[in-house]
Amino acid sequence: MSTIDFERYIHRLGEAFAEDDPAVAAKAEEEANVRRLQAQIQALAQGDVAAFRDSVTDDIEFEVVGPPDVPFLGRWRGRDEVARAVAHNFSLLEQQQSEVQSVVAQGAVVVLVGREKGRYRADQREYDLSYVQVHTFRNGRTARIREYVSGPEPA
């Protein structure tokens, strides 16, 4: 994904959070968590895995569940292991084109629904996946990320 795509993606997170919610102005905790998620994505877009690492709890849990042909499935725990996994997972992909479809936040939880197309670097296979990410925050840091991947999308 290019920087321009990341910028659009990050901006879209905020837009999607506010869509169709006349009470969004009263959701300070949720808005703060969406901004934290935007900052994490910005750090990763800039290749700053250390900043991402600093934005998560010491005991973070990260899990990606999906079809067996997706090369970045797994479960990781702890700040260092999760940061390494996130960097490794991004290194497996190229020509990423991600789209935020919706964002729902309640209290400490932000749910991001999206779609991504691209190519697996190792074998040059194209992919087209839908995903749901559930980010749980604690004391201003991410404590858990669960990602559910499905695909390919029907034509």
Secondary structure, 3 states (H helix, E strand, C coil): CCHHHHHHHHHHHHHHHHCCCCCHHHCHHHHHHHHHHHHHHHHHHCCCHHHHHHCEEEEEEEEEECCCCCCCCEEEECHHHHHHHHHHHHHCEEEEEEEEEEEEEECCEEEEEEEEEEEECCCCCEEEEEEEEEEEEECCEEEEEEEEEECCCCC
